[in-house]
Amino acid sequence: MHNFTPEDLIQYLYKETSPEQTAEIMAALETDWSLREKLEVILAAQKRLEPLKLSPGQQTINNILSYAEKAIGELTPQA
């Protein structure tokens, strides 16, 4: 049996898992009460976070864009 991490469960919750992994998690949830309990904790946290209106600050956005530009520059062959 696979040991699923909280990250696996979050991906499952947001439908970001492959069809194979989704099937594995669903099968495990049917038999593993500990895994179901972990998923319930994640679901409860999600519900508590939903009403919060969070957005990144402009400086954070600028840092991400700057990092992306730098990464693209490093990947682009220099002529």
Sequence and secondary structure as in RCSB ss.txt:
>XXXX:A:sequence
MHNFTPEDLIQYLYKETSPEQTAEIMAALETDWSLREKLEVILAAQKRLEPLKLSPGQQTINNILSYAEKAIGEL
TPQA
>XXXX:A:secstr
     HHHHHHHHTT S HHHHHHHHHHHHH HHHHHHHHHHHHHHHHHTT      HHHHHHHHHHHHHHHHHH
S   
